[in-house]
Amino acid sequence: IGPGDQVLVPSVTMVAVSNAVIFCGGVPVFCDNEKGGLNPGVAEYKAKATPKTKCLITCHTYGVGADIVGIAELCKTNGWILIEDICEAIGTKVGGQLVGTFGDMACASMY
């Protein structure tokens, strides 16, 4: 991630997530949660994407796995890097697979 690159991030998360993007020279683009959910879904990320989007950081808030299968496919289709922040969801599985294993990388904290 470099100057001017946009990174899609959840609007409801620790400030350290967007700070990590800024420290790399990128621009965080905040995405709202899906209605009734704790995380943004594919539609929310797609709505904020632009040609400058290079990466997507998703969080699995309060142990609730995001729609990581759909999000991973969205990233693959668009050639975006996918980073999973699993600090609130260590041990959480989606479809029998641990969160943090769907993307290009995972972290347990951004600070």
MODELLER restraints for C-alpha pairs under 7 A, 6 or more apart:
rsr = mdl.restraints
at = mdl.atoms
rsr.add(forms.Gaussian(group=physical.xy_distance, feature=features.Distance(at['CA:1:A'], at['CA:24:A']), mean=6.09, stdev=0.5))
rsr.add(forms.Gaussian(group=physical.xy_distance, feature=features.Distance(at['CA:1:A'], at['CA:26:A']), mean=5.95, stdev=0.5))
rsr.add(forms.Gaussian(group=physical.xy_distance, feature=features.Distance(at['CA:2:A'], at['CA:24:A']), mean=5.94, stdev=0.5))
rsr.add(forms.Gaussian(group=physical.xy_distance, feature=features.Distance(at['CA:2:A'], at['CA:25:A']), mean=5.07, stdev=0.5))
rsr.add(forms.Gaussian(group=physical.xy_distance, feature=features.Distance(at['CA:2:A'], at['CA:26:A']), mean=5.43, stdev=0.5))
rsr.add(forms.Gaussian(group=physical.xy_distance, feature=features.Distance(at['CA:3:A'], at['CA:25:A']), mean=4.41, stdev=0.5))
rsr.add(forms.Gaussian(group=physical.xy_distance, feature=features.Distance(at['CA:3:A'], at['CA:26:A']), mean=5.22, stdev=0.5))
rsr.add(forms.Gaussian(group=physical.xy_distance, feature=features.Distance(at['CA:4:A'], at['CA:25:A']), mean=6.81, stdev=0.5))
rsr.add(forms.Gaussian(group=physical.xy_distance, feature=features.Distance(at['CA:4:A'], at['CA:26:A']), mean=5.41, stdev=0.5))
rsr.add(forms.Gaussian(group=physical.xy_distance, feature=features.Distance(at['CA:4:A'], at['CA:27:A']), mean=6.13, stdev=0.5))
rsr.add(forms.Gaussian(group=physical.xy_distance, feature=features.Distance(at['CA:5:A'], at['CA:26:A']), mean=4.86, stdev=0.5))
rsr.add(forms.Gaussian(group=physical.xy_distance, feature=features.Distance(at['CA:5:A'], at['CA:27:A']), mean=6.02, stdev=0.5))
rsr.add(forms.Gaussian(group=physical.xy_distance, feature=features.Distance(at['CA:5:A'], at['CA:52:A']), mean=5.57, stdev=0.5))
rsr.add(forms.Gaussian(group=physical.xy_distance, feature=features.Distance(at['CA:5:A'], at['CA:53:A']), mean=6.14, stdev=0.5))
rsr.add(forms.Gaussian(group=physical.xy_distance, feature=features.Distance(at['CA:5:A'], at['CA:54:A']), mean=6.06, stdev=0.5))
rsr.add(forms.Gaussian(group=physical.xy_distance, feature=features.Distance(at['CA:6:A'], at['CA:26:A']), mean=5.73, stdev=0.5))
rsr.add(forms.Gaussian(group=physical.xy_distance, feature=features.Distance(at['CA:6:A'], at['CA:27:A']), mean=4.71, stdev=0.5))
rsr.add(forms.Gaussian(group=physical.xy_distance, feature=features.Distance(at['CA:6:A'], at['CA:28:A']), mean=5.90, stdev=0.5))
rsr.add(forms.Gaussian(group=physical.xy_distance, feature=features.Distance(at['CA:6:A'], at['CA:29:A']), mean=6.47, stdev=0.5))
rsr.add(forms.Gaussian(group=physical.xy_distance, feature=features.Distance(at['CA:6:A'], at['CA:52:A']), mean=5.47, stdev=0.5))
rsr.add(forms.Gaussian(group=physical.xy_distance, feature=features.Distance(at['CA:6:A'], at['CA:53:A']), mean=4.45, stdev=0.5))
rsr.add(forms.Gaussian(group=physical.xy_distance, feature=features.Distance(at['CA:6:A'], at['CA:54:A']), mean=5.92, stdev=0.5))
rsr.add(forms.Gaussian(group=physical.xy_distance, feature=features.Distance(at['CA:6:A'], at['CA:55:A']), mean=6.96, stdev=0.5))
rsr.add(forms.Gaussian(group=physical.xy_distance, feature=features.Distance(at['CA:7:A'], at['CA:26:A']), mean=6.76, stdev=0.5))
rsr.add(forms.Gaussian(group=physical.xy_distance, feature=features.Distance(at['CA:7:A'], at['CA:27:A']), mean=6.06, stdev=0.5))
rsr.add(forms.Gaussian(group=physical.xy_distance, feature=features.Distance(at['CA:7:A'], at['CA:28:A']), mean=4.98, stdev=0.5))
rsr.add(forms.Gaussian(group=physical.xy_distance, feature=features.Distance(at['CA:7:A'], at['CA:29:A']), mean=5.84, stdev=0.5))
rsr.add(forms.Gaussian(group=physical.xy_distance, feature=features.Distance(at['CA:7:A'], at['CA:53:A']), mean=5.76, stdev=0.5))
rsr.add(forms.Gaussian(group=physical.xy_distance, feature=features.Distance(at['CA:7:A'], at['CA:54:A']), mean=6.05, stdev=0.5))
rsr.add(forms.Gaussian(group=physical.xy_distance, feature=features.Distance(at['CA:7:A'], at['CA:55:A']), mean=4.78, stdev=0.5))
rsr.add(forms.Gaussian(group=physical.xy_distance, feature=features.Distance(at['CA:7:A'], at['CA:56:A']), mean=5.40, stdev=0.5))
rsr.add(forms.Gaussian(group=physical.xy_distance, feature=features.Distance(at['CA:8:A'], at['CA:28:A']), mean=6.02, stdev=0.5))
rsr.add(forms.Gaussian(group=physical.xy_distance, feature=features.Distance(at['CA:8:A'], at['CA:29:A']), mean=4.82, stdev=0.5))
rsr.add(forms.Gaussian(group=physical.xy_distance, feature=features.Distance(at['CA:8:A'], at['CA:30:A']), mean=6.14, stdev=0.5))
rsr.add(forms.Gaussian(group=physical.xy_distance, feature=features.Distance(at['CA:8:A'], at['CA:31:A']), mean=6.74, stdev=0.5))
rsr.add(forms.Gaussian(group=physical.xy_distance, feature=features.Distance(at['CA:8:A'], at['CA:45:A']), mean=6.74, stdev=0.5))
rsr.add(forms.Gaussian(group=physical.xy_distance, feature=features.Distance(at['CA:8:A'], at['CA:55:A']), mean=6.41, stdev=0.5))
rsr.add(forms.Gaussian(group=physical.xy_distance, feature=features.Distance(at['CA:8:A'], at['CA:56:A']), mean=4.60, stdev=0.5))
rsr.add(forms.Gaussian(group=physical.xy_distance, feature=features.Distance(at['CA:8:A'], at['CA:57:A']), mean=6.13, stdev=0.5))
rsr.add(forms.Gaussian(group=physical.xy_distance, feature=features.Distance(at['CA:9:A'], at['CA:18:A']), mean=6.97, stdev=0.5))
rsr.add(forms.Gaussian(group=physical.xy_distance, feature=features.Distance(at['CA:9:A'], at['CA:28:A']), mean=6.32, stdev=0.5))
rsr.add(forms.Gaussian(group=physical.xy_distance, feature=features.Distance(at['CA:9:A'], at['CA:29:A']), mean=5.94, stdev=0.5))
rsr.add(forms.Gaussian(group=physical.xy_distance, feature=features.Distance(at['CA:9:A'], at['CA:30:A']), mean=5.17, stdev=0.5))
rsr.add(forms.Gaussian(group=physical.xy_distance, feature=features.Distance(at['CA:9:A'], at['CA:31:A']), mean=5.99, stdev=0.5))
rsr.add(forms.Gaussian(group=physical.xy_distance, feature=features.Distance(at['CA:9:A'], at['CA:56:A']), mean=6.22, stdev=0.5))
rsr.add(forms.Gaussian(group=physical.xy_distance, feature=features.Distance(at['CA:9:A'], at['CA:57:A']), mean=5.18, stdev=0.5))
rsr.add(forms.Gaussian(group=physical.xy_distance, feature=features.Distance(at['CA:9:A'], at['CA:58:A']), mean=6.24, stdev=0.5))
rsr.add(forms.Gaussian(group=physical.xy_distance, feature=features.Distance(at['CA:10:A'], at['CA:30:A']), mean=5.55, stdev=0.5))
rsr.add(forms.Gaussian(group=physical.xy_distance, feature=features.Distance(at['CA:10:A'], at['CA:31:A']), mean=4.95, stdev=0.5))
rsr.add(forms.Gaussian(group=physical.xy_distance, feature=features.Distance(at['CA:10:A'], at['CA:32:A']), mean=6.27, stdev=0.5))
rsr.add(forms.Gaussian(group=physical.xy_distance, feature=features.Distance(at['CA:10:A'], at['CA:39:A']), mean=6.97, stdev=0.5))
rsr.add(forms.Gaussian(group=physical.xy_distance, feature=features.Distance(at['CA:10:A'], at['CA:40:A']), mean=6.26, stdev=0.5))
rsr.add(forms.Gaussian(group=physical.xy_distance, feature=features.Distance(at['CA:10:A'], at['CA:58:A']), mean=6.47, stdev=0.5))
rsr.add(forms.Gaussian(group=physical.xy_distance, feature=features.Distance(at['CA:11:A'], at['CA:30:A']), mean=4.83, stdev=0.5))
rsr.add(forms.Gaussian(group=physical.xy_distance, feature=features.Distance(at['CA:11:A'], at['CA:31:A']), mean=5.27, stdev=0.5))
rsr.add(forms.Gaussian(group=physical.xy_distance, feature=features.Distance(at['CA:11:A'], at['CA:32:A']), mean=5.44, stdev=0.5))
rsr.add(forms.Gaussian(group=physical.xy_distance, feature=features.Distance(at['CA:16:A'], at['CA:110:A']), mean=5.38, stdev=0.5))
rsr.add(forms.Gaussian(group=physical.xy_distance, feature=features.Distance(at['CA:16:A'], at['CA:111:A']), mean=5.74, stdev=0.5))
rsr.add(forms.Gaussian(group=physical.xy_distance, feature=features.Distance(at['CA:17:A'], at['CA:110:A']), mean=5.66, stdev=0.5))
rsr.add(forms.Gaussian(group=physical.xy_distance, feature=features.Distance(at['CA:18:A'], at['CA:28:A']), mean=5.69, stdev=0.5))
rsr.add(forms.Gaussian(group=physical.xy_distance, feature=features.Distance(at['CA:20:A'], at['CA:110:A']), mean=6.70, stdev=0.5))
rsr.add(forms.Gaussian(group=physical.xy_distance, feature=features.Distance(at['CA:21:A'], at['CA:27:A']), mean=6.43, stdev=0.5))
rsr.add(forms.Gaussian(group=physical.xy_distance, feature=features.Distance(at['CA:21:A'], at['CA:28:A']), mean=6.15, stdev=0.5))
rsr.add(forms.Gaussian(group=physical.xy_distance, feature=features.Distance(at['CA:31:A'], at['CA:40:A']), mean=6.35, stdev=0.5))
rsr.add(forms.Gaussian(group=physical.xy_distance, feature=features.Distance(at['CA:31:A'], at['CA:44:A']), mean=6.00, stdev=0.5))
rsr.add(forms.Gaussian(group=physical.xy_distance, feature=features.Distance(at['CA:31:A'], at['CA:45:A']), mean=6.09, stdev=0.5))
rsr.add(forms.Gaussian(group=physical.xy_distance, feature=features.Distance(at['CA:31:A'], at['CA:48:A']), mean=6.72, stdev=0.5))
rsr.add(forms.Gaussian(group=physical.xy_distance, feature=features.Distance(at['CA:32:A'], at['CA:40:A']), mean=5.69, stdev=0.5))
rsr.add(forms.Gaussian(group=physical.xy_distance, feature=features.Distance(at['CA:32:A'], at['CA:44:A']), mean=6.41, stdev=0.5))
rsr.add(forms.Gaussian(group=physical.xy_distance, feature=features.Distance(at['CA:33:A'], at['CA:39:A']), mean=4.64, stdev=0.5))
rsr.add(forms.Gaussian(group=physical.xy_distance, feature=features.Distance(at['CA:33:A'], at['CA:40:A']), mean=3.86, stdev=0.5))
rsr.add(forms.Gaussian(group=physical.xy_distance, feature=features.Distance(at['CA:33:A'], at['CA:41:A']), mean=6.84, stdev=0.5))
rsr.add(forms.Gaussian(group=physical.xy_distance, feature=features.Distance(at['CA:34:A'], at['CA:40:A']), mean=4.97, stdev=0.5))
rsr.add(forms.Gaussian(group=physical.xy_distance, feature=features.Distance(at['CA:34:A'], at['CA:41:A']), mean=5.62, stdev=0.5))
rsr.add(forms.Gaussian(group=physical.xy_distance, feature=features.Distance(at['CA:34:A'], at['CA:44:A']), mean=6.61, stdev=0.5))
rsr.add(forms.Gaussian(group=physical.xy_distance, feature=features.Distance(at['CA:38:A'], at['CA:61:A']), mean=6.09, stdev=0.5))
rsr.add(forms.Gaussian(group=physical.xy_distance, feature=features.Distance(at['CA:39:A'], at['CA:60:A']), mean=6.87, stdev=0.5))
rsr.add(forms.Gaussian(group=physical.xy_distance, feature=features.Distance(at['CA:39:A'], at['CA:61:A']), mean=6.48, stdev=0.5))
rsr.add(forms.Gaussian(group=physical.xy_distance, feature=features.Distance(at['CA:39:A'], at['CA:66:A']), mean=5.78, stdev=0.5))
rsr.add(forms.Gaussian(group=physical.xy_distance, feature=features.Distance(at['CA:41:A'], at['CA:66:A']), mean=6.98, stdev=0.5))
rsr.add(forms.Gaussian(group=physical.xy_distance, feature=features.Distance(at['CA:41:A'], at['CA:67:A']), mean=5.93, stdev=0.5))
rsr.add(forms.Gaussian(group=physical.xy_distance, feature=features.Distance(at['CA:42:A'], at['CA:70:A']), mean=6.24, stdev=0.5))
rsr.add(forms.Gaussian(group=physical.xy_distance, feature=features.Distance(at['CA:42:A'], at['CA:71:A']), mean=5.58, stdev=0.5))
rsr.add(forms.Gaussian(group=physical.xy_distance, feature=features.Distance(at['CA:54:A'], at['CA:80:A']), mean=4.97, stdev=0.5))
rsr.add(forms.Gaussian(group=physical.xy_distance, feature=features.Distance(at['CA:54:A'], at['CA:81:A']), mean=6.45, stdev=0.5))
rsr.add(forms.Gaussian(group=physical.xy_distance, feature=features.Distance(at['CA:55:A'], at['CA:80:A']), mean=4.77, stdev=0.5))
rsr.add(forms.Gaussian(group=physical.xy_distance, feature=features.Distance(at['CA:55:A'], at['CA:81:A']), mean=4.45, stdev=0.5))
rsr.add(forms.Gaussian(group=physical.xy_distance, feature=features.Distance(at['CA:55:A'], at['CA:82:A']), mean=5.94, stdev=0.5))
rsr.add(forms.Gaussian(group=physical.xy_distance, feature=features.Distance(at['CA:56:A'], at['CA:80:A']), mean=6.79, stdev=0.5))
rsr.add(forms.Gaussian(group=physical.xy_distance, feature=features.Distance(at['CA:56:A'], at['CA:81:A']), mean=6.23, stdev=0.5))
rsr.add(forms.Gaussian(group=physical.xy_distance, feature=features.Distance(at['CA:56:A'], at['CA:82:A']), mean=5.12, stdev=0.5))
rsr.add(forms.Gaussian(group=physical.xy_distance, feature=features.Distance(at['CA:56:A'], at['CA:83:A']), mean=6.29, stdev=0.5))
rsr.add(forms.Gaussian(group=physical.xy_distance, feature=features.Distance(at['CA:57:A'], at['CA:82:A']), mean=6.01, stdev=0.5))
rsr.add(forms.Gaussian(group=physical.xy_distance, feature=features.Distance(at['CA:57:A'], at['CA:83:A']), mean=4.69, stdev=0.5))
rsr.add(forms.Gaussian(group=physical.xy_distance, feature=features.Distance(at['CA:57:A'], at['CA:84:A']), mean=5.78, stdev=0.5))
rsr.add(forms.Gaussian(group=physical.xy_distance, feature=features.Distance(at['CA:58:A'], at['CA:83:A']), mean=6.42, stdev=0.5))
rsr.add(forms.Gaussian(group=physical.xy_distance, feature=features.Distance(at['CA:58:A'], at['CA:84:A']), mean=5.13, stdev=0.5))
rsr.add(forms.Gaussian(group=physical.xy_distance, feature=features.Distance(at['CA:58:A'], at['CA:85:A']), mean=6.11, stdev=0.5))
rsr.add(forms.Gaussian(group=physical.xy_distance, feature=features.Distance(at['CA:59:A'], at['CA:66:A']), mean=7.00, stdev=0.5))
rsr.add(forms.Gaussian(group=physical.xy_distance, feature=features.Distance(at['CA:59:A'], at['CA:84:A']), mean=5.88, stdev=0.5))
rsr.add(forms.Gaussian(group=physical.xy_distance, feature=features.Distance(at['CA:59:A'], at['CA:85:A']), mean=4.71, stdev=0.5))
rsr.add(forms.Gaussian(group=physical.xy_distance, feature=features.Distance(at['CA:59:A'], at['CA:86:A']), mean=6.17, stdev=0.5))
rsr.add(forms.Gaussian(group=physical.xy_distance, feature=features.Distance(at['CA:60:A'], at['CA:66:A']), mean=5.34, stdev=0.5))
rsr.add(forms.Gaussian(group=physical.xy_distance, feature=features.Distance(at['CA:60:A'], at['CA:85:A']), mean=6.78, stdev=0.5))
rsr.add(forms.Gaussian(group=physical.xy_distance, feature=features.Distance(at['CA:60:A'], at['CA:86:A']), mean=5.90, stdev=0.5))
rsr.add(forms.Gaussian(group=physical.xy_distance, feature=features.Distance(at['CA:60:A'], at['CA:88:A']), mean=6.45, stdev=0.5))
rsr.add(forms.Gaussian(group=physical.xy_distance, feature=features.Distance(at['CA:60:A'], at['CA:89:A']), mean=5.85, stdev=0.5))
rsr.add(forms.Gaussian(group=physical.xy_distance, feature=features.Distance(at['CA:61:A'], at['CA:88:A']), mean=5.86, stdev=0.5))
rsr.add(forms.Gaussian(group=physical.xy_distance, feature=features.Distance(at['CA:61:A'], at['CA:89:A']), mean=6.92, stdev=0.5))
rsr.add(forms.Gaussian(group=physical.xy_distance, feature=features.Distance(at['CA:62:A'], at['CA:88:A']), mean=5.32, stdev=0.5))
rsr.add(forms.Gaussian(group=physical.xy_distance, feature=features.Distance(at['CA:62:A'], at['CA:89:A']), mean=6.49, stdev=0.5))
rsr.add(forms.Gaussian(group=physical.xy_distance, feature=features.Distance(at['CA:63:A'], at['CA:88:A']), mean=5.39, stdev=0.5))
rsr.add(forms.Gaussian(group=physical.xy_distance, feature=features.Distance(at['CA:63:A'], at['CA:89:A']), mean=4.01, stdev=0.5))
rsr.add(forms.Gaussian(group=physical.xy_distance, feature=features.Distance(at['CA:63:A'], at['CA:92:A']), mean=6.23, stdev=0.5))
rsr.add(forms.Gaussian(group=physical.xy_distance, feature=features.Distance(at['CA:64:A'], at['CA:89:A']), mean=6.89, stdev=0.5))
rsr.add(forms.Gaussian(group=physical.xy_distance, feature=features.Distance(at['CA:65:A'], at['CA:92:A']), mean=6.74, stdev=0.5))
rsr.add(forms.Gaussian(group=physical.xy_distance, feature=features.Distance(at['CA:65:A'], at['CA:94:A']), mean=6.35, stdev=0.5))
rsr.add(forms.Gaussian(group=physical.xy_distance, feature=features.Distance(at['CA:72:A'], at['CA:82:A']), mean=6.90, stdev=0.5))
rsr.add(forms.Gaussian(group=physical.xy_distance, feature=features.Distance(at['CA:72:A'], at['CA:102:A']), mean=6.59, stdev=0.5))
rsr.add(forms.Gaussian(group=physical.xy_distance, feature=features.Distance(at['CA:72:A'], at['CA:103:A']), mean=6.37, stdev=0.5))
rsr.add(forms.Gaussian(group=physical.xy_distance, feature=features.Distance(at['CA:75:A'], at['CA:81:A']), mean=6.56, stdev=0.5))
rsr.add(forms.Gaussian(group=physical.xy_distance, feature=features.Distance(at['CA:75:A'], at['CA:82:A']), mean=6.35, stdev=0.5))
rsr.add(forms.Gaussian(group=physical.xy_distance, feature=features.Distance(at['CA:81:A'], at['CA:104:A']), mean=6.27, stdev=0.5))
rsr.add(forms.Gaussian(group=physical.xy_distance, feature=features.Distance(at['CA:82:A'], at['CA:103:A']), mean=4.84, stdev=0.5))
rsr.add(forms.Gaussian(group=physical.xy_distance, feature=features.Distance(at['CA:82:A'], at['CA:104:A']), mean=5.30, stdev=0.5))
rsr.add(forms.Gaussian(group=physical.xy_distance, feature=features.Distance(at['CA:82:A'], at['CA:105:A']), mean=6.86, stdev=0.5))
rsr.add(forms.Gaussian(group=physical.xy_distance, feature=features.Distance(at['CA:83:A'], at['CA:103:A']), mean=5.66, stdev=0.5))
rsr.add(forms.Gaussian(group=physical.xy_distance, feature=features.Distance(at['CA:83:A'], at['CA:104:A']), mean=6.00, stdev=0.5))
rsr.add(forms.Gaussian(group=physical.xy_distance, feature=features.Distance(at['CA:83:A'], at['CA:105:A']), mean=5.12, stdev=0.5))
rsr.add(forms.Gaussian(group=physical.xy_distance, feature=features.Distance(at['CA:83:A'], at['CA:106:A']), mean=5.43, stdev=0.5))
rsr.add(forms.Gaussian(group=physical.xy_distance, feature=features.Distance(at['CA:84:A'], at['CA:100:A']), mean=5.52, stdev=0.5))
rsr.add(forms.Gaussian(group=physical.xy_distance, feature=features.Distance(at['CA:84:A'], at['CA:103:A']), mean=6.31, stdev=0.5))
rsr.add(forms.Gaussian(group=physical.xy_distance, feature=features.Distance(at['CA:84:A'], at['CA:105:A']), mean=6.48, stdev=0.5))
rsr.add(forms.Gaussian(group=physical.xy_distance, feature=features.Distance(at['CA:84:A'], at['CA:106:A']), mean=4.56, stdev=0.5))
rsr.add(forms.Gaussian(group=physical.xy_distance, feature=features.Distance(at['CA:84:A'], at['CA:107:A']), mean=6.45, stdev=0.5))
rsr.add(forms.Gaussian(group=physical.xy_distance, feature=features.Distance(at['CA:85:A'], at['CA:106:A']), mean=5.77, stdev=0.5))
rsr.add(forms.Gaussian(group=physical.xy_distance, feature=features.Distance(at['CA:85:A'], at['CA:107:A']), mean=5.11, stdev=0.5))
rsr.add(forms.Gaussian(group=physical.xy_distance, feature=features.Distance(at['CA:85:A'], at['CA:108:A']), mean=5.86, stdev=0.5))
rsr.add(forms.Gaussian(group=physical.xy_distance, feature=features.Distance(at['CA:85:A'], at['CA:109:A']), mean=6.64, stdev=0.5))
rsr.add(forms.Gaussian(group=physical.xy_distance, feature=features.Distance(at['CA:86:A'], at['CA:99:A']), mean=6.82, stdev=0.5))
rsr.add(forms.Gaussian(group=physical.xy_distance, feature=features.Distance(at['CA:86:A'], at['CA:100:A']), mean=6.14, stdev=0.5))
rsr.add(forms.Gaussian(group=physical.xy_distance, feature=features.Distance(at['CA:86:A'], at['CA:106:A']), mean=6.83, stdev=0.5))
rsr.add(forms.Gaussian(group=physical.xy_distance, feature=features.Distance(at['CA:86:A'], at['CA:107:A']), mean=6.12, stdev=0.5))
rsr.add(forms.Gaussian(group=physical.xy_distance, feature=features.Distance(at['CA:86:A'], at['CA:108:A']), mean=5.09, stdev=0.5))
rsr.add(forms.Gaussian(group=physical.xy_distance, feature=features.Distance(at['CA:87:A'], at['CA:108:A']), mean=4.13, stdev=0.5))
rsr.add(forms.Gaussian(group=physical.xy_distance, feature=features.Distance(at['CA:87:A'], at['CA:109:A']), mean=5.44, stdev=0.5))
rsr.add(forms.Gaussian(group=physical.xy_distance, feature=features.Distance(at['CA:91:A'], at['CA:98:A']), mean=6.37, stdev=0.5))
rsr.add(forms.Gaussian(group=physical.xy_distance, feature=features.Distance(at['CA:92:A'], at['CA:98:A']), mean=5.81, stdev=0.5))
rsr.add(forms.Gaussian(group=physical.xy_distance, feature=features.Distance(at['CA:92:A'], at['CA:99:A']), mean=5.95, stdev=0.5))
rsr.add(forms.Gaussian(group=physical.xy_distance, feature=features.Distance(at['CA:93:A'], at['CA:99:A']), mean=5.58, stdev=0.5))
rsr.add(forms.Gaussian(group=physical.xy_distance, feature=features.Distance(at['CA:100:A'], at['CA:106:A']), mean=4.99, stdev=0.5))
